[in-house]
Amino acid sequence: MKYRSILNTVLFACSLLPMQAAFAQLPEKVGGLIVADKNAANIAKAETPHAGLMSIVDKQSVFYVPSAVNAYNYLTNRPNIPDVMLWEPNFALVSKSLDWGVTSGRVEFQKVGAIKRYSQYLTVWKRGKKGDWKVDLRAEVENYGKGKSSDLSYLEPDDSWYLKHRSNVRLQQREDVVMSTDQLFATVLRADNQAAYTEFLADDVRFYYPWQEEITGKNTVLNFLKKQRIDIETEPLSVGRAYSGEYAYSFGDATVHSKDKAVKFNYIRIWQLKDDFQWRVILEMLFEK
């Protein structure tokens, strides 16, 4: 039995080598966040989804289920979550200040005795004083799982200088800029959806919409909205911004008009301040309330 225990330990360690090698190939800064996300996924697989999710939340984390709830309280009350949940990030970014990041990717989940289901997840992360990554907010949008997940893409921050604000007033003003930008986006949407998305989406945007596989690229998003005859109105509720300032998120209410019906949605947008000093959406998720 002793030898079998030793053998099992060796085999387990060997099984981790390819994963560790893959992690070693990642840039150091964004790689740390990717590892944190993957570690939580590994806990969910080896133990339970509940354990995996609990490992990455604190008392300020928010889950959309689909309404916004305090994630810690939600999980502490032992919700009726899937028995199996597997996820894998295929997109990640970290701010220069290393306090803020984003991951998104594919999820497979299943209740015992039910069919397997699929979704796309989006997690906005914050880094605590101890250097550990915790969820700021997390949401999912379900799809049919027919497509293959794209390869991992990431944005590694450079070492360029950024202004380190100390004033809470100034930090709030910077968030106000993001709110004003999202409000302007909403105003243009009410007048012309195609014009709004053409103006505010980044060329390499990722777009997550119910029952659709991940849509990438501005032109692909515009063609999808036009083909489906979807008209979107949004109303921002709140924003957050990385301390270094180059990334932000906004979330709020949306109404999606298609054919003869209007459906209430939530939306989350991830913004990047581009080289031309204009804010562009690099990721948008819409999911029904």
SVG drawing of the C-alpha trace seen along z (x, -y; Angstrom):
<svg xmlns="http://www.w3.org/2000/svg" viewBox="-45 -65 54 67">
<polyline fill="none" stroke="black" stroke-width="0.4" points="0.0,0.0 2.9,-2.3 4.4,-1.8 1.0,-2.3 0.7,-5.7 4.1,-6.7 3.3,-5.7 0.0,-7.7 1.8,-10.7 4.4,-10.5 1.8,-10.0 -0.2,-13.0 2.9,-15.2 3.7,-14.0 0.2,-14.9 0.8,-18.5 4.0,-18.9 2.4,-19.8 0.1,-22.3 3.0,-23.8 5.0,-24.0 2.1,-25.8 1.9,-28.3 5.6,-28.9 5.2,-30.0 2.8,-32.7 3.9,-36.3 4.4,-36.8 1.7,-39.4 -1.3,-38.2 -0.1,-34.6 -0.7,-35.0 -4.4,-35.8 -4.8,-33.0 -3.3,-30.6 -5.7,-31.9 -8.7,-31.3 -7.4,-27.8 -6.7,-26.9 -10.3,-27.7 -11.5,-25.6 -9.3,-22.7 -10.8,-22.9 -14.3,-22.8 -13.3,-19.7 -11.5,-17.9 -13.9,-18.8 -17.1,-20.6 -18.2,-23.7 -19.2,-25.2 -15.6,-24.8 -14.1,-26.2 -16.2,-29.3 -15.8,-29.9 -12.1,-29.9 -12.2,-33.1 -14.9,-35.2 -14.8,-37.6 -17.6,-39.5 -17.7,-42.2 -17.8,-39.9 -20.9,-40.0 -22.5,-37.2 -25.2,-37.7 -27.5,-34.7 -29.0,-36.5 -29.8,-39.4 -26.8,-40.8 -26.3,-39.2 -23.6,-39.2 -21.5,-36.2 -20.3,-35.3 -23.8,-35.3 -25.2,-33.4 -22.6,-30.6 -22.8,-30.4 -26.6,-29.7 -25.7,-26.6 -27.5,-27.5 -28.8,-24.9 -25.7,-25.1 -24.6,-22.4 -23.0,-19.2 -20.3,-19.5 -18.8,-22.7 -15.8,-23.0 -14.4,-26.2 -11.3,-27.3 -10.3,-30.9 -9.6,-31.8 -9.1,-35.6 -7.4,-37.5 -6.0,-40.9 -4.3,-42.6 -3.9,-46.3 -0.5,-48.0 -1.3,-48.6 -1.8,-44.8 -4.9,-45.5 -7.5,-44.7 -8.1,-42.0 -10.5,-40.2 -10.9,-36.6 -13.5,-35.0 -14.1,-31.6 -16.2,-28.5 -18.1,-26.7 -19.6,-23.2 -22.1,-22.4 -24.4,-19.6 -26.8,-18.5 -26.8,-14.7 -29.4,-13.1 -29.7,-16.1 -28.1,-17.0 -24.9,-18.8 -25.2,-22.6 -22.8,-25.3 -22.2,-28.9 -19.6,-31.7 -18.4,-33.3 -17.0,-36.7 -15.1,-37.6 -13.8,-40.9 -11.1,-40.5 -9.6,-42.6 -6.3,-42.0 -6.3,-42.1 -3.7,-43.5 -2.2,-40.0 -1.8,-39.7 -4.5,-37.2 -7.1,-37.5 -10.7,-37.7 -13.9,-38.1 -15.2,-41.6 -18.1,-40.5 -18.9,-37.4 -21.6,-36.6 -22.5,-33.9 -24.6,-33.7 -25.8,-30.3 -25.2,-28.9 -25.5,-25.6 -21.9,-24.6 -21.6,-23.7 -18.5,-25.7 -14.9,-25.1 -13.4,-27.5 -10.8,-29.8 -7.2,-29.6 -6.1,-31.6 -5.5,-35.3 -4.2,-37.7 -3.1,-41.3 0.1,-41.6 0.6,-45.1 3.8,-46.9 6.1,-48.7 5.3,-52.2 4.7,-55.0 1.2,-55.8 0.0,-58.6 -0.5,-57.4 -3.5,-59.4 -3.9,-59.7 -7.0,-61.9 -10.3,-60.1 -11.9,-63.0 -9.6,-62.6 -10.2,-58.8 -13.9,-59.4 -13.5,-61.9 -11.8,-59.2 -14.7,-56.9 -17.1,-59.6 -15.3,-59.8 -16.2,-56.1 -19.8,-56.7 -20.1,-59.7 -18.7,-57.6 -21.1,-54.8 -24.0,-57.3 -22.9,-58.7 -22.9,-55.2 -26.4,-54.8 -27.6,-58.1 -26.2,-57.1 -27.7,-53.6 -31.2,-55.1 -30.6,-57.0 -28.7,-54.4 -27.5,-51.0 -25.1,-50.4 -23.5,-53.9 -23.1,-53.4 -21.5,-50.0 -19.3,-51.2 -18.1,-54.1 -17.6,-52.5 -16.5,-48.9 -12.8,-48.0 -11.8,-46.2 -11.0,-43.1 -14.1,-43.2 -15.6,-40.0 -19.4,-39.9 -21.4,-37.4 -25.1,-37.0 -27.6,-34.3 -27.5,-31.1 -24.7,-32.4 -21.1,-31.2 -18.5,-33.8 -18.6,-36.5 -15.2,-38.2 -14.4,-41.3 -16.3,-44.5 -17.5,-43.7 -18.8,-40.3 -20.7,-41.8 -22.2,-44.5 -23.3,-41.8 -24.8,-39.7 -26.9,-42.5 -28.0,-43.5 -28.9,-40.0 -30.8,-39.2 -32.5,-42.6 -31.6,-43.3 -31.9,-46.8 -30.4,-47.4 -30.9,-50.2 -28.8,-50.5 -28.8,-52.4 -25.6,-52.4 -25.9,-51.9 -22.3,-51.8 -18.6,-51.6 -15.3,-50.6 -11.8,-51.4 -8.3,-50.0 -6.0,-52.2 -3.6,-52.6 -6.6,-53.9 -6.3,-52.1 -9.1,-49.6 -12.6,-49.9 -16.0,-48.2 -19.6,-49.4 -22.8,-47.5 -26.4,-48.3 -29.9,-47.6 -30.6,-46.8 -33.7,-46.4 -33.2,-44.2 -35.8,-44.7 -36.2,-41.9 -39.2,-41.5 -42.3,-42.3 -40.9,-41.8 -38.7,-43.6 -36.7,-41.7 -35.1,-43.0 -31.3,-42.2 -28.3,-43.0 -25.1,-44.1 -21.5,-44.3 -18.9,-46.1 -15.1,-46.0 -13.4,-49.2 -9.9,-50.0 -8.3,-53.4 -6.7,-53.2 -3.6,-54.9 -5.8,-57.7 -7.1,-58.4 -10.6,-57.2 -12.4,-54.6 -13.4,-51.5 -15.4,-48.4 -13.2,-45.3 -15.8,-42.9 -19.6,-43.1 -21.9,-40.6 -25.7,-40.7 -27.8,-38.3 -31.5,-38.1 -32.7,-39.1"/>
</svg>
